[in-house]
Amino acid sequence: MKGAAGKLICLMGLKRPVGSPGARWADRDQIDAAWSPQKASFCLAVCAALGLLIGAAQFAAALMPAAHFRTAAAASQFVAQTYIDHLFVWDARWYDSIARHGYALVQDANGQSNAAFFPLWPLILRSIYGLFGAAVAGRSVVAIVAAAIACASIFALHRLASGMMRPAGARFATLLYAFNPAAHFMFQSYPTGLLNLLAILALECVVQRRFWRAAVFAGLASAAGPLGALLAPTVVLAAAFEPPREGARWTNWRAVLRHGAGLAGMAVVGVSGVLLFMAWLYYWLDAPLAFAAAQQGWMKPLPFFNRLAKFIYFEVFPLNFRDAWRDGLKAVRHWQATGWQSAEFRFEALLGSVGMGLGLAGTLCAGFLRPRWPAFFAWSVISAYIWLIATNSDSQAALRHIYVAVPSFMGLARLVYWSPTIAYGMLGLSGIALVVEVMLSYRGYWVV
């Protein structure tokens, strides 16, 4: 027991292992931050394995019955017949409509409009369609671009983790990120991979103390999705707490004003994407907050005190574990009577609950890495998700929304120092969940 407790304490970062330097930056003498051909080869192997796994899951999806829809027209929108079709299902259809026809406040039969979706990914789609057309050729290029961005995010995360962790931890963090059940969204026409890549690049610049460059990446991320705007506070606070350069003194009021003006400039640049989006909505649609109002098509906001009660009592998980296991296994056992959609819904609830729990644990452990600013961003993402979405609805989409909290994977990767068996067992379960998610998505079921 004493040995296990000691390992757990070391895992949480409360005590350095024997022989560690004990410096302010964790395990700096054991961290190899320099990029190398070996690290590039590792990332290439991870990308290849991920692509093969997703491809095999799509091939195996033919064994699963397709989701049932009331009309053939509805089924054609969600049940993929080819890999290219799989790119443009569910929310990807909204990004495609923006790229083709632009934004509109007109709502569909469900009270939803495309104004809820941010513009950076539709701009990329529109550029591709302008060069290659919106038919098979253009959509094939979209598939290549999405895959390239996904692979770039894997490379970027490994480089970030290599600068903050020992090699074993950096490799395992990369594997956890790549084989997360939400990873298949990076290979669809979603901004998931793009938002993750921009967030990782911004956090790497923060770690390297290149704050203006970090603000530029944050500004781009704020145009990719609402959670990207949370990078700006991270960048500004990191710059604000940065000690003065050698020879500089804060006793001079001009230096203080200059520093404050620089921080204000970083803040504006860090949210420039969403500010430009709001300006565009105001100019063309006379509704600068249309993206916020359009969210009500997916969920109706609860009164403040109701949300506060759910937050305080932590009633933010999609489903409690007992009901998820019991009802999920019952639905699978009697799938012919209840339909696969019942089993799928329970599986998503269970996956979302486990994902939120691991995300919280990983973010907590990431707080013991140095510097702590990446962990601060992860906490911001998860807190925003809990307050803005989880307390407002019983949304199952936890994994996709908190996927951008990439430092949580580095926090979870510390488990590999303590128990490699448990760590790689968790990775295996994550890979299995990814396969199931791809199969469900390919056959038209609603996933994360």
C-alpha positions as CSV (number, residue, x, y, z in Angstrom):
1,M,0.0,0.0,0.0
2,K,2.8,2.4,0.8
3,G,4.4,1.9,-2.6
4,A,1.1,2.4,-4.4
5,A,0.4,5.5,-2.4
6,G,3.8,6.9,-3.2
7,K,3.3,6.2,-6.9
8,L,-0.1,8.0,-6.8
9,I,1.5,11.0,-5.1
10,C,4.2,11.2,-7.8
11,L,1.6,10.8,-10.5
12,M,-0.4,13.8,-9.2
13,G,2.9,15.8,-9.1
14,L,2.7,16.5,-5.3
15,K,6.2,14.9,-4.8
16,R,9.1,14.5,-7.2
17,P,10.4,11.0,-8.0
18,V,13.8,10.1,-6.5
19,G,16.5,11.6,-8.5
20,S,14.4,14.3,-10.2
21,P,15.8,17.9,-10.2
22,G,12.9,19.4,-8.2
23,A,13.2,22.5,-10.3
24,R,10.4,24.9,-11.1
25,W,9.9,23.3,-14.5
26,A,9.0,19.7,-14.0
27,D,11.6,17.1,-14.9
28,R,13.4,19.5,-17.3
29,D,16.6,17.4,-17.5
30,Q,14.5,14.4,-18.6
31,I,12.5,16.2,-21.2
32,D,13.6,16.2,-24.8
33,A,11.8,19.1,-26.4
34,A,13.9,19.1,-29.6
35,W,12.1,17.7,-32.7
36,S,13.7,14.7,-34.2
37,P,13.2,12.2,-37.1
38,Q,12.2,9.6,-34.5
39,K,9.4,11.8,-33.2
40,A,8.2,12.5,-36.8
41,S,8.2,8.8,-37.5
42,F,6.2,8.1,-34.4
43,C,3.6,10.7,-35.4
44,L,3.4,9.4,-39.0
45,A,2.8,5.9,-37.6
46,V,0.1,7.1,-35.3
47,C,-1.6,8.9,-38.2
48,A,-1.4,5.8,-40.4
49,A,-2.8,3.6,-37.7
50,L,-5.6,6.0,-37.0
51,G,-6.5,6.2,-40.7
52,L,-6.5,2.4,-41.1
53,L,-8.6,2.0,-38.0
54,I,-11.2,4.5,-39.2
55,G,-11.2,2.9,-42.6
56,A,-11.6,-0.6,-41.2
57,A,-14.5,0.6,-39.0
58,Q,-16.3,2.1,-42.0
59,F,-15.9,-1.2,-43.9
60,A,-17.2,-3.1,-40.9
61,A,-20.2,-0.8,-40.6
62,A,-21.9,-2.8,-43.3
63,L,-22.6,-5.4,-40.7
64,M,-24.7,-3.0,-38.7
65,P,-28.3,-2.3,-39.5
66,A,-28.8,1.3,-40.7
67,A,-30.7,3.8,-38.6
68,H,-34.4,4.0,-39.3
69,F,-35.8,7.3,-40.7
70,R,-39.4,8.0,-41.6
71,T,-38.7,9.0,-45.1
72,A,-36.1,8.0,-47.7
73,A,-35.1,11.6,-48.2
74,A,-34.2,11.9,-44.5
75,A,-32.3,8.6,-44.6
76,S,-30.2,9.8,-47.6
77,Q,-29.0,12.8,-45.6
78,F,-27.6,10.7,-42.7
79,V,-26.9,7.1,-43.8
80,A,-23.6,7.2,-45.7
81,Q,-23.3,5.2,-48.9
82,T,-19.6,6.1,-49.6
83,Y,-16.8,7.6,-47.7
84,I,-17.4,11.0,-49.2
85,D,-21.0,10.9,-48.1
86,H,-19.8,10.2,-44.5
87,L,-18.0,13.6,-44.6
88,F,-21.3,15.5,-44.7
89,V,-23.7,14.1,-42.2
90,W,-25.4,15.7,-39.2
91,D,-23.8,19.2,-38.4
92,A,-21.5,18.9,-41.3
93,R,-24.5,19.6,-43.5
94,W,-24.8,23.1,-41.9
95,Y,-21.2,24.0,-42.7
96,D,-21.8,22.8,-46.3
97,S,-24.9,24.9,-46.6
98,I,-23.0,28.0,-45.4
99,A,-20.3,27.4,-47.9
100,R,-22.8,27.0,-50.7
101,H,-25.5,29.6,-49.9
102,G,-24.1,31.8,-47.1
103,Y,-25.7,32.6,-43.7
104,A,-29.4,33.0,-43.2
105,L,-31.7,33.6,-40.3
106,V,-34.4,31.4,-41.8
107,Q,-35.2,28.4,-39.6
108,D,-36.0,24.9,-40.7
109,A,-38.9,22.8,-39.5
110,N,-37.0,22.2,-36.2
111,G,-36.4,25.9,-35.6
112,Q,-32.7,25.6,-36.4
113,S,-30.6,27.9,-38.7
114,N,-27.0,27.9,-39.9
115,A,-26.3,31.2,-38.1
116,A,-25.3,29.1,-35.1
117,F,-22.1,27.9,-36.8
118,F,-18.8,29.9,-36.9
119,P,-17.3,30.9,-40.2
120,L,-13.7,29.8,-40.5
121,W,-14.4,26.2,-41.7
122,P,-17.2,27.3,-44.1
123,L,-14.7,29.8,-45.6
124,I,-12.2,27.0,-46.2
125,L,-15.0,24.9,-47.8
126,R,-16.1,27.8,-50.0
127,S,-12.5,28.3,-51.2
128,I,-12.2,24.6,-52.1
129,Y,-15.6,24.6,-53.9
130,G,-14.5,27.7,-55.8
131,L,-11.5,25.9,-57.1
132,F,-12.7,22.4,-57.5
133,G,-16.5,22.6,-57.5
134,A,-19.0,21.4,-55.0
135,A,-19.4,17.9,-56.5
136,V,-17.3,14.8,-56.0
137,A,-14.0,16.4,-56.9
138,G,-14.4,19.3,-54.4
139,R,-15.7,17.0,-51.6
140,S,-12.7,14.7,-52.2
141,V,-10.4,17.7,-51.7
142,V,-12.3,18.5,-48.5
143,A,-11.6,14.9,-47.3
144,I,-7.9,15.4,-48.0
145,V,-7.7,18.8,-46.3
146,A,-9.6,17.5,-43.2
147,A,-7.3,14.5,-42.9
148,A,-4.2,16.7,-43.3
149,I,-5.4,19.1,-40.6
150,A,-6.1,16.1,-38.3
151,C,-2.6,14.8,-38.8
152,A,-1.1,18.2,-38.3
153,S,-2.9,18.5,-35.0
154,I,-1.4,15.1,-33.9
155,F,2.1,16.3,-34.8
156,A,1.5,19.6,-33.0
157,L,0.2,18.0,-29.8
158,H,3.2,15.6,-29.7
159,R,5.6,18.6,-30.1
160,L,3.7,20.5,-27.3
161,A,3.7,17.5,-25.0
162,S,7.4,16.8,-25.7
163,G,8.2,20.2,-24.3
164,M,6.3,19.6,-21.1
165,M,6.7,15.9,-20.3
166,R,9.1,13.1,-20.4
167,P,9.2,11.1,-23.7
168,A,7.0,8.2,-22.5
169,G,4.3,10.6,-21.3
170,A,4.4,12.7,-24.5
171,R,4.0,9.6,-26.7
172,F,1.1,8.3,-24.6
173,A,-0.6,11.8,-24.6
174,T,-0.4,11.7,-28.4
175,L,-2.0,8.2,-28.5
176,L,-4.8,9.2,-26.2
177,Y,-5.5,12.3,-28.3
178,A,-5.4,10.4,-31.6
179,F,-7.6,7.5,-30.6
180,N,-10.1,9.5,-28.7
181,P,-13.7,8.5,-29.6
182,A,-14.3,12.0,-30.9
183,A,-11.3,11.8,-33.3
184,H,-13.4,10.7,-36.2
185,F,-14.9,14.2,-36.3
186,M,-11.5,15.5,-37.4
187,F,-11.9,13.4,-40.6
188,Q,-15.4,14.7,-41.4
189,S,-16.4,18.2,-42.6
190,Y,-16.3,19.6,-39.1
191,P,-14.1,22.3,-37.7
192,T,-12.9,20.0,-34.9
193,G,-9.4,19.3,-36.2
194,L,-8.9,22.9,-37.2
195,L,-10.0,24.2,-33.8
196,N,-7.8,21.7,-32.0
197,L,-4.8,22.5,-34.2
198,L,-5.1,26.3,-33.6
199,A,-5.5,25.7,-29.9
200,I,-2.4,23.6,-29.7
201,L,-0.4,26.1,-31.7
202,A,-1.6,28.9,-29.4
203,L,-0.7,27.0,-26.3
204,E,2.7,26.1,-27.6
205,C,3.4,29.8,-28.2
206,V,2.3,30.6,-24.7
207,V,4.7,28.0,-23.3
208,Q,7.5,29.5,-25.5
209,R,6.4,33.0,-24.3
210,R,5.6,34.2,-27.8
211,F,2.4,35.9,-26.7
212,W,1.6,38.0,-29.8
213,R,1.9,34.9,-32.0
214,A,-0.3,33.0,-29.6
215,A,-2.9,35.9,-29.8
216,V,-3.0,35.5,-33.6
217,F,-3.7,31.8,-33.3
218,A,-6.3,32.5,-30.7
219,G,-8.0,35.0,-33.0
220,L,-8.2,32.4,-35.7
221,A,-9.5,29.8,-33.3
222,S,-12.3,32.2,-32.2
223,A,-13.5,32.2,-35.8
224,A,-13.6,28.4,-35.8
225,G,-15.8,27.8,-32.8
226,P,-17.1,29.6,-29.6
227,L,-14.7,27.6,-27.4
228,G,-11.8,29.1,-29.4
229,A,-12.5,32.4,-27.8
230,L,-11.4,31.0,-24.4
231,L,-7.8,31.0,-25.7
232,A,-7.7,34.8,-25.4
233,P,-7.9,35.0,-21.6
234,T,-5.3,32.3,-21.3
235,V,-2.9,34.3,-23.6
236,V,-3.5,37.6,-21.9
237,L,-3.2,36.3,-18.3
238,A,0.0,34.4,-19.2
239,A,1.5,37.6,-20.7
240,A,0.3,39.7,-17.7
241,F,2.0,37.4,-15.2
242,E,5.2,37.2,-17.3
243,P,8.0,38.7,-15.2
244,P,9.6,41.8,-16.7
245,R,12.6,41.4,-18.9
246,E,16.1,41.7,-17.6
247,G,16.7,45.4,-16.9
248,A,13.1,46.4,-17.1
249,R,11.3,47.8,-14.1
250,W,7.6,48.2,-13.5
251,T,8.1,51.3,-11.2
252,N,8.1,53.4,-14.4
253,W,4.4,54.4,-15.1
254,R,5.1,54.6,-18.8
255,A,6.3,51.0,-18.8
256,V,3.2,50.0,-16.9
257,L,0.9,51.8,-19.4
258,R,2.9,50.3,-22.3
259,H,2.5,46.8,-20.9
260,G,-1.3,47.4,-20.3
261,A,-1.8,48.6,-23.8
262,G,0.0,45.5,-25.1
263,L,-2.3,43.3,-23.1
264,A,-5.4,45.1,-24.4
265,G,-4.1,44.6,-27.9
266,M,-3.5,40.9,-27.3
267,A,-7.1,40.6,-26.0
268,V,-8.5,42.2,-29.1
269,V,-6.4,40.1,-31.4
270,G,-7.3,37.0,-29.4
271,V,-11.0,37.4,-30.1
272,S,-10.7,39.1,-33.4
273,G,-12.3,36.2,-35.2
274,V,-15.6,36.3,-33.3
275,L,-15.6,40.2,-33.4
276,L,-15.3,40.2,-37.2
277,F,-18.0,37.5,-37.3
278,M,-20.3,39.7,-35.2
279,A,-19.5,42.7,-37.4
280,W,-20.4,40.7,-40.5
281,L,-23.7,39.5,-39.0
282,Y,-24.6,43.1,-38.0
283,Y,-23.8,44.5,-41.5
284,W,-25.6,41.8,-43.5
285,L,-28.3,40.4,-41.2
286,D,-28.6,43.3,-38.7
287,A,-28.2,40.7,-35.9
288,P,-24.7,40.7,-34.4
289,L,-25.6,38.0,-31.8
290,A,-27.5,35.8,-34.3
291,F,-25.1,32.9,-33.5
292,A,-26.1,33.0,-29.8
293,A,-29.8,33.3,-30.5
294,A,-29.7,30.4,-33.0
295,Q,-28.4,28.1,-30.4
296,Q,-32.0,28.0,-28.9
297,G,-32.9,25.8,-31.9
298,W,-30.9,23.0,-30.3
299,M,-31.5,23.8,-26.6
300,K,-33.7,26.1,-24.6
301,P,-31.9,27.9,-21.8
302,L,-33.0,27.1,-18.3
303,P,-33.5,29.9,-15.7
304,F,-30.3,30.9,-14.0
305,F,-31.1,29.4,-10.6
306,N,-32.1,26.1,-12.1
307,R,-28.8,25.9,-13.9
308,L,-27.0,27.0,-10.7
309,A,-28.7,24.1,-8.8
310,K,-27.6,21.6,-11.5
311,F,-24.1,23.0,-11.3
312,I,-23.8,22.9,-7.5
313,Y,-25.2,19.4,-7.3
314,F,-23.1,18.4,-10.3
315,E,-26.0,17.1,-12.2
316,V,-24.2,17.7,-15.5
317,F,-23.4,14.2,-16.6
318,P,-25.6,12.9,-19.5
319,L,-26.6,9.8,-17.6
320,N,-25.7,8.2,-14.3
321,F,-23.6,5.1,-14.7
322,R,-26.1,2.6,-13.2
323,D,-28.9,3.5,-15.5
324,A,-26.5,3.7,-18.5
325,W,-25.2,0.1,-18.0
326,R,-28.6,-1.4,-17.1
327,D,-30.6,0.2,-19.8
328,G,-27.9,0.1,-22.4
329,L,-27.3,-3.6,-22.0
330,K,-31.0,-4.3,-22.0
331,A,-31.4,-2.4,-25.2
332,V,-28.6,-4.2,-26.9
333,R,-30.0,-7.6,-25.8
334,H,-33.4,-6.8,-27.1
335,W,-32.4,-4.7,-30.1
336,Q,-34.9,-6.2,-32.5
337,A,-37.7,-5.0,-30.2
338,T,-36.4,-1.7,-29.1
339,G,-34.3,-0.7,-32.2
340,W,-30.6,0.0,-32.3
341,Q,-31.3,3.7,-31.8
342,S,-32.2,3.0,-28.2
343,A,-29.0,1.1,-27.5
344,E,-27.0,3.8,-29.4
345,F,-28.5,6.6,-27.2
346,R,-27.6,4.8,-24.0
347,F,-24.1,4.1,-25.3
348,E,-23.6,7.8,-26.2
349,A,-24.8,8.8,-22.7
350,L,-22.4,6.4,-21.1
351,L,-19.5,7.5,-23.3
352,G,-20.3,11.1,-22.6
353,S,-20.3,10.6,-18.9
354,V,-17.0,8.7,-18.9
355,G,-15.5,11.3,-21.2
356,M,-16.5,14.1,-18.9
357,G,-15.1,12.3,-15.9
358,L,-11.8,11.5,-17.5
359,G,-11.6,15.1,-18.9
360,L,-12.0,16.5,-15.4
361,A,-9.4,14.1,-14.0
362,G,-7.0,14.8,-16.8
363,T,-7.3,18.5,-16.5
364,L,-6.7,18.3,-12.7
365,C,-3.5,16.3,-13.3
366,A,-2.4,18.7,-16.1
367,G,-2.4,21.4,-13.5
368,F,0.8,19.8,-12.1
369,L,2.7,20.3,-15.3
370,R,4.7,23.4,-15.9
371,P,3.7,25.9,-17.0
372,R,0.2,25.8,-15.8
373,W,-1.4,28.0,-18.5
374,P,-2.4,25.0,-20.8
375,A,-4.2,23.5,-17.9
376,F,-5.9,26.8,-17.3
377,F,-7.3,26.7,-20.8
378,A,-8.5,23.2,-20.4
379,W,-10.3,24.2,-17.2
380,S,-11.9,27.1,-19.0
381,V,-13.2,24.8,-21.8
382,I,-14.7,22.2,-19.4
383,S,-16.2,24.9,-17.1
384,A,-17.7,26.6,-20.1
385,Y,-19.1,23.4,-21.4
386,I,-20.6,22.5,-18.0
387,W,-22.2,25.9,-17.4
388,L,-23.4,26.8,-21.0
389,I,-24.4,23.4,-22.3
390,A,-24.5,20.6,-19.6
391,T,-26.6,22.7,-17.2
392,N,-29.0,23.7,-20.0
393,S,-29.7,20.4,-21.5
394,D,-29.1,16.7,-21.3
395,S,-26.7,16.9,-24.2
396,Q,-24.7,13.8,-25.0
397,A,-22.1,15.7,-27.1
398,A,-19.6,16.1,-24.2
399,L,-16.7,14.3,-26.0
400,R,-16.8,16.5,-29.1
401,H,-17.1,19.7,-27.2
402,I,-14.4,19.1,-24.7
403,Y,-12.0,17.5,-27.2
404,V,-10.3,20.9,-27.7
405,A,-9.2,20.8,-24.0
406,V,-6.1,19.0,-25.3
407,P,-4.0,19.6,-22.1
408,S,-6.3,17.1,-20.4
409,F,-4.7,14.3,-22.5
410,M,-1.3,15.3,-21.1
411,G,-2.7,15.1,-17.6
412,L,-4.1,11.6,-18.2
413,A,-0.8,10.6,-19.8
414,R,0.9,10.8,-16.4
415,L,-0.9,7.6,-15.6
416,V,1.7,5.8,-17.8
417,Y,4.4,6.6,-15.3
418,W,2.4,4.9,-12.5
419,S,0.8,1.9,-14.2
420,P,1.5,1.3,-17.9
421,T,-0.9,-1.7,-17.8
422,I,-3.9,0.4,-16.7
423,A,-2.9,3.2,-19.0
424,Y,-2.7,1.1,-22.1
425,G,-5.9,-0.7,-21.1
426,M,-7.6,2.6,-21.0
427,L,-6.2,3.4,-24.5
428,G,-7.5,0.1,-25.8
429,L,-11.0,0.8,-24.6
430,S,-10.8,4.3,-26.1
431,G,-9.8,2.7,-29.5
432,I,-12.7,0.3,-29.3
433,A,-15.1,3.2,-28.5
434,L,-13.7,5.1,-31.5
435,V,-14.5,2.1,-33.8
436,V,-18.0,1.8,-32.5
437,E,-18.5,5.6,-33.0
438,V,-17.3,5.5,-36.6
439,M,-19.7,2.5,-37.3
440,L,-22.7,4.3,-35.7
441,S,-21.9,7.5,-37.6
442,Y,-21.5,5.7,-40.9
443,R,-24.8,4.0,-40.6
444,G,-26.7,7.2,-39.8
445,Y,-26.9,7.1,-36.0
446,W,-26.5,10.2,-33.8
447,V,-23.0,10.2,-32.2
448,V,-21.4,12.3,-29.5
